[in-house]
Amino acid sequence: MKKLLFVLFLMWTGGAAGVWYWTEGRPQRVNYRTTRVTRGDLMATINASGTLEPEEVVDVGAQIAGEIQSFGTDPKDPNKPVSYGTLVEPGTLLARLDDKLFLARTNQVKASVSKAEADIESAKVKVKQSSRELDRVQRLAKSRSVSAQEIDAAVAEADSAKAALAVAESALSLAKANLEEATVNLGYTTIKSPVKGVIVDRRVNIGQTVVASLNAPSLFLIAKDLSRMQIWASVNETDVGQIHQGQKVRFSVAAYPKETFYGKVHQIRLNASMSQSVVTYTVVVDVDNPSGKLLPYLTARLQFEVEERHDVLLVPNGALRWTPAVHHVAPAHRAEFTSSLRQKAAAGEKGKRQGDKGYETKGTLWVRDDSYVRPVTVTVGLTDGLLTELTGGDIPEGTEVVVGLAVNEDEAGASPFLPQIKNDKAKK
């Protein structure tokens, strides 16, 4: 029994030693993935998204209630009614409302004007008659042929006739004002374009009844000039401080993925919005659209050009982010590397902002040192998200820096206790 246990112990010990050898004890050959430090130009940008909007939009509504009877005709094709995309001029007929009630009201008020004018003529006749009667009574009064009561009655009759004439004249003024109102309302049944532009939206159909209340119902949306457009971009509060009026902007739209368009910042609106504790500002970008390719309400992906560098040393951001394992670091630098790891874990990495030229901070690049790597401290500046500018450090152009590592499993071998998978592609 003891011999059996001793044999089992030896087998377990040997197996554990074999596993340790294949996983830890056997040295692996490490291949480092490297890239070169290059020289070139760099543009730092702020990314945002927005919507293309017409520079000026006129909402044409109805000021009275009524049923849509017909639409106007397309100025370029009289056989077609105005609709989406129709080019219109000032005064172009857009639609007509049912005018029966307004026409009847106009005719009614015209009759009231005629009656008021006739009443004035009648009042004038009475004024003349009362004036002649008053003159006759006054002549007879000199010979004492009439009584004082008759004289008073004649005076009162003359004054009454004059007052009736004034009332008739006031009634005529009121009737004319009503006629003017009725005429204006009748004119509102004909809806015309107030500006030159293109119809972006038609919001009614023939037979539909529009009801004018406190807010005028919207019938047509007209963009004045689509050769000039705007982008309303949402910019995060952390980036809005780097945006200013006149700043150049590049953008693209999904409709033309291979084309790049350009614009300039026109305005930074102060009415910020908050969504899920994120504050964003609306930045208005002016865009020229002479070809008419850009359509209203397309989604635009913008890049605000913040800062530019020319002929500087550049390194991929992946090289600055990569950190080796301790056993990959050259022995002469391991103690310093281990100490720096402890300090970073305790305090974190902090950069200092210098002026308005971007963030400049210390970084570390790794270069090969035989089968190990060694650190090189550099000063980094502007970045575009992919490449970073090197502003200092002992890294000449063309230096190979490490961006990662890969273990060559074919040469290092794999654990004999795991299933073996043949790499047919590698053999090919």
KOLGUKE-345883 format. One record per residue (C-alpha): residue number from 1; x, y, z. Coordinates in steps of 0.1 Angstrom, whole numbers, plus 5000, padded with zeros to 4 digits. Layout:
<dodrens>
DODREN     k      x      y      z
DODREN   NUM      X      Y      Z
...
</dodrens>
This chain:
<dodrens>
DODREN     k      x      y      z
DODREN     1   5000   5000   5000
DODREN     2   5028   5024   5009
DODREN     3   5046   5016   4976
DODREN     4   5014   5024   4957
DODREN     5   5010   5057   4975
DODREN     6   5047   5065   4969
DODREN     7   5043   5058   4931
DODREN     8   5012   5079   4929
DODREN     9   5030   5108   4947
DODREN    10   5059   5106   4922
DODREN    11   5034   5106   4893
DODREN    12   5016   5137   4906
DODREN    13   5049   5155   4913
DODREN    14   5062   5147   4878
DODREN    15   5029   5159   4862
DODREN    16   5030   5192   4882
DODREN    17   5066   5198   4872
DODREN    18   5057   5192   4836
DODREN    19   5028   5216   4836
DODREN    20   5050   5242   4853
DODREN    21   5077   5237   4827
DODREN    22   5053   5242   4798
DODREN    23   5035   5272   4813
DODREN    24   5062   5291   4832
DODREN    25   5095   5274   4832
DODREN    26   5100   5271   4794
DODREN    27   5111   5304   4779
DODREN    28   5089   5319   4751
DODREN    29   5101   5338   4722
DODREN    30   5083   5372   4721
DODREN    31   5077   5392   4689
DODREN    32   5072   5429   4694
DODREN    33   5049   5448   4671
DODREN    34   5065   5481   4662
DODREN    35   5058   5512   4643
DODREN    36   5080   5541   4632
DODREN    37   5080   5577   4644
DODREN    38   5071   5598   4613
DODREN    39   5071   5634   4604
DODREN    40   5040   5651   4590
DODREN    41   5011   5675   4595
DODREN    42   4985   5672   4623
DODREN    43   4950   5687   4627
DODREN    44   4932   5686   4660
DODREN    45   4894   5686   4657
DODREN    46   4863   5685   4677
DODREN    47   4837   5660   4665
DODREN    48   4800   5667   4666
DODREN    49   4768   5659   4648
DODREN    50   4741   5682   4636
DODREN    51   4712   5687   4611
DODREN    52   4712   5708   4579
DODREN    53   4686   5735   4581
DODREN    54   4675   5761   4555
DODREN    55   4690   5795   4564
DODREN    56   4656   5811   4566
DODREN    57   4622   5794   4565
DODREN    58   4588   5811   4561
DODREN    59   4558   5794   4576
DODREN    60   4528   5804   4554
DODREN    61   4495   5801   4573
DODREN    62   4458   5810   4570
DODREN    63   4444   5840   4589
DODREN    64   4408   5829   4585
DODREN    65   4389   5796   4587
DODREN    66   4377   5779   4556
DODREN    67   4379   5749   4533
DODREN    68   4408   5744   4509
DODREN    69   4391   5746   4474
DODREN    70   4421   5746   4451
DODREN    71   4459   5750   4449
DODREN    72   4477   5775   4427
DODREN    73   4496   5764   4396
DODREN    74   4534   5757   4393
DODREN    75   4550   5789   4378
DODREN    76   4571   5766   4355
DODREN    77   4544   5742   4346
DODREN    78   4508   5755   4345
DODREN    79   4495   5720   4343
DODREN    80   4508   5711   4377
DODREN    81   4496   5725   4411
DODREN    82   4521   5738   4436
DODREN    83   4535   5711   4458
DODREN    84   4567   5699   4474
DODREN    85   4598   5713   4457
DODREN    86   4579   5740   4437
DODREN    87   4599   5771   4431
DODREN    88   4578   5802   4439
DODREN    89   4581   5839   4435
DODREN    90   4566   5867   4457
DODREN    91   4528   5868   4449
DODREN    92   4526   5832   4435
DODREN    93   4492   5818   4443
DODREN    94   4495   5789   4467
DODREN    95   4459   5781   4476
DODREN    96   4423   5793   4476
DODREN    97   4398   5789   4505
DODREN    98   4361   5788   4502
DODREN    99   4350   5824   4499
DODREN   100   4312   5822   4497
DODREN   101   4306   5834   4533
DODREN   102   4332   5862   4530
DODREN   103   4318   5873   4496
DODREN   104   4283   5874   4510
DODREN   105   4295   5894   4540
DODREN   106   4313   5919   4516
DODREN   107   4281   5924   4496
DODREN   108   4261   5929   4528
DODREN   109   4285   5956   4540
DODREN   110   4285   5972   4506
DODREN   111   4247   5975   4509
DODREN   112   4252   5991   4543
DODREN   113   4275   6016   4528
DODREN   114   4249   6025   4501
DODREN   115   4222   6028   4528
DODREN   116   4244   6051   4549
DODREN   117   4251   6073   4519
DODREN   118   4214   6076   4512
DODREN   119   4207   6084   4549
DODREN   120   4232   6112   4546
DODREN   121   4215   6127   4516
DODREN   122   4181   6125   4534
DODREN   123   4197   6141   4565
DODREN   124   4211   6169   4543
DODREN   125   4176   6176   4529
DODREN   126   4162   6178   4564
DODREN   127   4190   6202   4574
DODREN   128   4182   6225   4545
DODREN   129   4144   6224   4552
DODREN   130   4149   6231   4589
DODREN   131   4173   6260   4581
DODREN   132   4147   6276   4558
DODREN   133   4120   6271   4584
DODREN   134   4142   6288   4610
DODREN   135   4149   6317   4587
DODREN   136   4111   6322   4581
DODREN   137   4103   6321   4618
DODREN   138   4130   6346   4626
DODREN   139   4117   6371   4599
DODREN   140   4082   6368   4613
DODREN   141   4095   6372   4648
DODREN   142   4106   6408   4639
DODREN   143   4070   6417   4633
DODREN   144   4059   6397   4663
DODREN   145   4038   6375   4641
DODREN   146   4050   6343   4658
DODREN   147   4053   6333   4694
DODREN   148   4084   6325   4713
DODREN   149   4074   6289   4714
DODREN   150   4073   6286   4677
DODREN   151   4108   6302   4675
DODREN   152   4122   6277   4700
DODREN   153   4107   6248   4681
DODREN   154   4122   6260   4648
DODREN   155   4157   6263   4664
DODREN   156   4154   6228   4679
DODREN   157   4143   6213   4646
DODREN   158   4173   6228   4629
DODREN   159   4197   6215   4655
DODREN   160   4181   6181   4654
DODREN   161   4185   6179   4616
DODREN   162   4222   6188   4619
DODREN   163   4227   6161   4646
DODREN   164   4209   6135   4624
DODREN   165   4233   6144   4595
DODREN   166   4263   6139   4619
DODREN   167   4248   6105   4629
DODREN   168   4244   6095   4592
DODREN   169   4280   6105   4584
DODREN   170   4292   6084   4614
DODREN   171   4272   6054   4601
DODREN   172   4288   6058   4567
DODREN   173   4323   6058   4582
DODREN   174   4314   6027   4602
DODREN   175   4300   6010   4571
DODREN   176   4331   6018   4551
DODREN   177   4353   6004   4579
DODREN   178   4332   5972   4579
DODREN   179   4336   5971   4541
DODREN   180   4373   5974   4544
DODREN   181   4374   5946   4570
DODREN   182   4352   5923   4548
DODREN   183   4374   5931   4518
DODREN   184   4405   5922   4537
DODREN   185   4390   5889   4549
DODREN   186   4378   5881   4514
DODREN   187   4414   5887   4503
DODREN   188   4426   5862   4529
DODREN   189   4408   5834   4511
DODREN   190   4436   5838   4484
DODREN   191   4469   5826   4499
DODREN   192   4500   5838   4481
DODREN   193   4537   5833   4486
DODREN   194   4553   5862   4505
DODREN   195   4588   5854   4494
DODREN   196   4609   5839   4467
DODREN   197   4620   5803   4475
DODREN   198   4611   5766   4473
DODREN   199   4582   5748   4490
DODREN   200   4597   5724   4515
DODREN   201   4565   5711   4530
DODREN   202   4528   5712   4520
DODREN   203   4507   5705   4550
DODREN   204   4471   5706   4537
DODREN   205   4450   5689   4510
DODREN   206   4421   5700   4489
DODREN   207   4389   5696   4509
DODREN   208   4406   5700   4542
DODREN   209   4392   5727   4566
DODREN   210   4416   5750   4583
DODREN   211   4406   5766   4615
DODREN   212   4423   5799   4625
DODREN   213   4424   5805   4663
DODREN   214   4450   5820   4685
DODREN   215   4477   5804   4663
DODREN   216   4475   5806   4625
DODREN   217   4474   5771   4610
DODREN   218   4504   5762   4589
DODREN   219   4497   5754   4553
DODREN   220   4531   5757   4535
DODREN   221   4567   5758   4546
DODREN   222   4589   5778   4522
DODREN   223   4627   5779   4523
DODREN   224   4639   5813   4510
DODREN   225   4673   5802   4495
DODREN   226   4687   5767   4496
DODREN   227   4720   5779   4481
DODREN   228   4728   5790   4516
DODREN   229   4722   5766   4544
DODREN   230   4730   5761   4581
DODREN   231   4740   5732   4603
DODREN   232   4727   5732   4639
DODREN   233   4753   5712   4657
DODREN   234   4752   5699   4693
DODREN   235   4785   5705   4710
DODREN   236   4794   5692   4744
DODREN   237   4801   5717   4771
DODREN   238   4837   5705   4775
DODREN   239   4844   5714   4739
DODREN   240   4824   5746   4733
DODREN   241   4852   5767   4748
DODREN   242   4874   5758   4719
DODREN   243   4849   5770   4693
DODREN   244   4847   5806   4681
DODREN   245   4829   5826   4654
DODREN   246   4845   5822   4619
DODREN   247   4861   5789   4628
DODREN   248   4865   5765   4598
DODREN   249   4844   5733   4599
DODREN   250   4846   5702   4578
DODREN   251   4816   5679   4575
DODREN   252   4802   5649   4556
DODREN   253   4767   5635   4551
DODREN   254   4756   5599   4546
DODREN   255   4740   5608   4512
DODREN   256   4775   5616   4498
DODREN   257   4799   5596   4520
DODREN   258   4830   5602   4497
DODREN   259   4827   5639   4497
DODREN   260   4838   5665   4522
DODREN   261   4820   5698   4526
DODREN   262   4832   5730   4544
DODREN   263   4816   5758   4564
DODREN   264   4823   5784   4591
DODREN   265   4809   5789   4626
DODREN   266   4783   5816   4625
DODREN   267   4769   5816   4661
DODREN   268   4771   5799   4694
DODREN   269   4736   5799   4710
DODREN   270   4734   5804   4747
DODREN   271   4702   5784   4753
DODREN   272   4720   5752   4764
DODREN   273   4700   5719   4768
DODREN   274   4706   5691   4792
DODREN   275   4700   5654   4786
DODREN   276   4710   5628   4811
DODREN   277   4732   5653   4830
DODREN   278   4750   5662   4798
DODREN   279   4750   5698   4788
DODREN   280   4752   5707   4751
DODREN   281   4752   5739   4732
DODREN   282   4738   5746   4697
DODREN   283   4765   5759   4673
DODREN   284   4752   5773   4640
DODREN   285   4775   5767   4610
DODREN   286   4770   5786   4577
DODREN   287   4773   5764   4546
DODREN   288   4774   5774   4509
DODREN   289   4753   5751   4487
DODREN   290   4755   5764   4452
DODREN   291   4750   5730   4436
DODREN   292   4719   5722   4456
DODREN   293   4733   5688   4466
DODREN   294   4728   5693   4503
DODREN   295   4692   5688   4512
DODREN   296   4674   5701   4543
DODREN   297   4674   5680   4574
DODREN   298   4703   5657   4564
DODREN   299   4724   5646   4593
DODREN   300   4759   5660   4592
DODREN   301   4790   5647   4610
DODREN   302   4812   5677   4617
DODREN   303   4848   5683   4626
DODREN   304   4856   5717   4640
DODREN   305   4892   5726   4631
DODREN   306   4908   5736   4665
DODREN   307   4945   5737   4658
DODREN   308   4970   5726   4632
DODREN   309   5007   5716   4632
DODREN   310   5030   5713   4602
DODREN   311   5061   5691   4598
DODREN   312   5062   5677   4634
DODREN   313   5071   5643   4648
DODREN   314   5041   5620   4650
DODREN   315   5035   5587   4668
DODREN   316   5004   5565   4670
DODREN   317   4984   5569   4702
DODREN   318   4986   5531   4707
DODREN   319   5024   5534   4713
DODREN   320   5018   5558   4741
DODREN   321   4991   5537   4757
DODREN   322   5010   5504   4756
DODREN   323   5026   5492   4789
DODREN   324   5048   5461   4790
DODREN   325   5048   5434   4816
DODREN   326   5076   5438   4842
DODREN   327   5095   5407   4829
DODREN   328   5096   5423   4794
DODREN   329   5114   5454   4806
DODREN   330   5152   5455   4804
DODREN   331   5167   5445   4838
DODREN   332   5184   5479   4841
DODREN   333   5151   5497   4840
DODREN   334   5128   5473   4860
DODREN   335   5132   5489   4894
DODREN   336   5124   5524   4880
DODREN   337   5094   5510   4861
DODREN   338   5080   5492   4891
DODREN   339   5083   5523   4912
DODREN   340   5065   5544   4885
DODREN   341   5037   5518   4884
DODREN   342   5031   5522   4921
DODREN   343   5031   5560   4919
DODREN   344   5006   5559   4890
DODREN   345   4983   5535   4909
DODREN   346   4983   5558   4939
DODREN   347   4980   5592   4924
DODREN   348   4969   5587   4887
DODREN   349   4984   5605   4857
DODREN   350   4978   5642   4854
DODREN   351   4988   5665   4826
DODREN   352   4994   5703   4827
DODREN   353   4977   5726   4804
DODREN   354   5001   5752   4789
DODREN   355   4985   5783   4773
DODREN   356   4959   5777   4746
DODREN   357   4979   5753   4724
DODREN   358   4965   5721   4738
DODREN   359   4975   5697   4765
DODREN   360   5012   5690   4769
DODREN   361   5022   5662   4792
DODREN   362   5048   5636   4797
DODREN   363   5045   5602   4780
DODREN   364   5065   5570   4777
DODREN   365   5075   5552   4745
DODREN   366   5091   5518   4745
DODREN   367   5119   5508   4721
DODREN   368   5135   5474   4717
DODREN   369   5166   5465   4737
DODREN   370   5177   5431   4725
DODREN   371   5149   5407   4737
DODREN   372   5135   5433   4761
DODREN   373   5122   5468   4759
DODREN   374   5133   5500   4775
DODREN   375   5114   5532   4782
DODREN   376   5120   5566   4766
DODREN   377   5103   5596   4782
DODREN   378   5088   5621   4757
DODREN   379   5067   5653   4758
DODREN   380   5035   5650   4738
DODREN   381   5013   5678   4725
DODREN   382   4984   5680   4701
DODREN   383   4965   5649   4691
DODREN   384   4938   5641   4665
DODREN   385   4927   5609   4682
DODREN   386   4949   5587   4661
DODREN   387   4983   5604   4661
DODREN   388   5000   5625   4687
DODREN   389   5026   5652   4683
DODREN   390   5060   5647   4700
DODREN   391   5073   5681   4713
DODREN   392   5103   5667   4732
DODREN   393   5123   5636   4741
DODREN   394   5152   5617   4726
DODREN   395   5132   5601   4698
DODREN   396   5145   5609   4663
DODREN   397   5124   5604   4632
DODREN   398   5123   5568   4620
DODREN   399   5128   5553   4654
DODREN   400   5109   5520   4659
DODREN   401   5086   5521   4689
DODREN   402   5067   5492   4703
DODREN   403   5029   5492   4701
DODREN   404   5023   5456   4714
DODREN   405   5036   5421   4715
DODREN   406   5027   5387   4702
DODREN   407   5039   5353   4713
DODREN   408   5050   5330   4685
DODREN   409   5031   5299   4695
DODREN   410   5046   5278   4667
DODREN   411   5081   5283   4680
DODREN   412   5074   5285   4717
DODREN   413   5052   5254   4717
DODREN   414   5020   5247   4735
DODREN   415   5010   5227   4765
DODREN   416   5011   5190   4758
DODREN   417   4980   5186   4781
DODREN   418   4958   5207   4758
DODREN   419   4943   5195   4725
DODREN   420   4964   5203   4695
DODREN   421   4948   5223   4666
DODREN   422   4966   5222   4633
DODREN   423   4971   5256   4617
DODREN   424   4966   5247   4580
DODREN   425   4967   5284   4570
DODREN   426   5002   5288   4586
DODREN   427   5014   5257   4567
DODREN   428   5002   5271   4535
</dodrens>
